[in-house]
Amino acid sequence: MSHTITRAVVATGGAGTKMSPITRILPKEMLPAGGKPILEHLVHELQAAQITDVLFVISSRKPQTPAYFGSGAAYGMDFSYRVQDDGAGPGAPILAAETWTAGQPFVHAFPRGSSTRWA
């Protein structure tokens, strides 16, 4: 049986301490690369993979992500947001997404500049 995966959970709750002090002002996933935030490149890759529903798991200290991306309508997608407790660890986004995924398969994505191809 084949499933079409249309959901993605994007983990963006990290503190970004390795890139401090710049990440004290702007979260690492919102830093510009190629004229747009790193996270926007990932959103475009998810679009290309026919992902339509995205849950961003964010830190309460990162209001920039929902402010920039909003509902996802501009991308033809549906964006949701959940707040992750600071220092919760790498598995926290999956736990935060448990009810949102409703038992459906999903992609777990990380906006890392080193693993994303940009045109």
C-alpha positions as semicolon CSV with decimal commas, in nm:
position;residue;x (nm);y (nm);z (nm)
1;M;0,000;0,000;0,000
2;S;0,137;0,338;-0,101
3;H;0,071;0,662;0,087
4;T;0,103;1,010;-0,053
5;I;0,266;1,220;0,216
6;T;0,126;1,572;0,223
7;R;0,227;1,682;0,573
8;A;0,556;1,808;0,712
9;V;0,671;1,894;1,062
10;V;0,946;2,156;1,053
11;A;1,163;2,185;1,364
12;T;1,271;2,545;1,427
13;G;1,273;2,559;1,807
14;G;1,648;2,553;1,866
15;A;1,825;2,841;2,040
16;G;2,084;2,897;1,765
17;T;2,367;2,933;2,017
18;K;2,635;2,821;1,770
19;M;2,564;3,128;1,556
20;S;2,545;3,374;1,844
21;P;2,553;3,675;1,868
22;I;2,366;3,723;1,539
23;T;2,094;3,478;1,644
24;R;2,014;3,692;1,948
25;I;1,841;3,925;1,703
26;L;1,721;3,695;1,427
27;P;1,661;3,317;1,446
28;K;1,905;3,116;1,233
29;E;1,626;2,983;1,010
30;M;1,528;3,343;0,928
31;L;1,882;3,452;0,835
32;P;1,899;3,557;0,469
33;A;2,054;3,329;0,209
34;G;2,016;3,401;-0,161
35;G;1,788;3,697;-0,088
36;K;1,537;3,520;0,136
37;P;1,527;3,347;0,476
38;I;1,685;3,002;0,496
39;L;1,348;2,861;0,601
40;E;1,182;2,991;0,285
41;H;1,415;2,776;0,076
42;L;1,293;2,473;0,270
43;V;0,930;2,579;0,217
44;H;0,992;2,585;-0,159
45;E;1,148;2,237;-0,142
46;L;0,843;2,111;0,046
47;Q;0,621;2,265;-0,224
48;A;0,821;2,084;-0,492
49;A;0,764;1,759;-0,299
50;Q;0,387;1,827;-0,305
51;I;0,364;1,888;0,069
52;T;0,052;2,095;0,138
53;D;0,027;2,110;0,519
54;V;0,318;2,228;0,733
55;L;0,350;2,248;1,109
56;F;0,631;2,474;1,228
57;V;0,739;2,386;1,582
58;I;0,884;2,711;1,711
59;S;1,026;2,862;2,028
60;S;0,823;3,123;2,214
61;R;1,121;3,353;2,154
62;K;1,078;3,337;1,773
63;P;0,775;3,539;1,665
64;Q;0,944;3,615;1,332
65;T;0,851;3,282;1,173
66;P;0,469;3,312;1,196
67;A;0,492;3,685;1,129
68;Y;0,680;3,621;0,803
69;F;0,500;3,309;0,675
70;G;0,149;3,359;0,814
71;S;-0,115;3,105;0,712
72;G;0,080;2,974;0,413
73;A;-0,179;3,099;0,164
74;A;0,090;3,293;-0,026
75;Y;0,258;2,958;-0,094
76;G;-0,060;2,765;-0,169
77;M;-0,005;2,571;0,152
78;D;-0,159;2,554;0,499
79;F;0,078;2,652;0,782
80;S;0,022;2,583;1,151
81;Y;0,243;2,666;1,449
82;R;0,310;2,500;1,785
83;V;0,534;2,639;2,057
84;Q;0,806;2,407;2,190
85;D;0,942;2,452;2,540
86;D;1,296;2,589;2,535
87;G;1,557;2,318;2,587
88;A;1,306;2,039;2,522
89;G;1,543;1,847;2,295
90;P;1,538;1,718;1,937
91;G;1,243;1,482;1,986
92;A;1,015;1,759;2,114
93;P;0,886;1,865;1,769
94;I;0,750;1,515;1,707
95;L;0,573;1,514;2,042
96;A;0,437;1,864;1,978
97;A;0,303;1,743;1,643
98;E;0,137;1,426;1,768
99;T;-0,222;1,550;1,759
100;W;-0,165;1,760;1,445
101;T;-0,045;1,460;1,243
102;A;-0,354;1,258;1,347
103;G;-0,170;0,932;1,282
104;Q;-0,097;1,025;0,920
105;P;0,252;0,987;0,771
106;F;0,461;1,303;0,758
107;V;0,803;1,440;0,669
108;H;1,021;1,569;0,955
109;A;1,228;1,855;0,815
110;F;1,502;2,077;0,953
111;P;1,599;2,412;0,795
112;R;1,974;2,356;0,784
113;G;2,169;2,565;0,539
114;S;2,425;2,292;0,482
115;S;2,167;2,036;0,363
116;T;1,953;2,259;0,144
117;R;2,018;2,329;-0,225
118;W;1,956;2,687;-0,333
119;A;1,934;2,815;-0,686
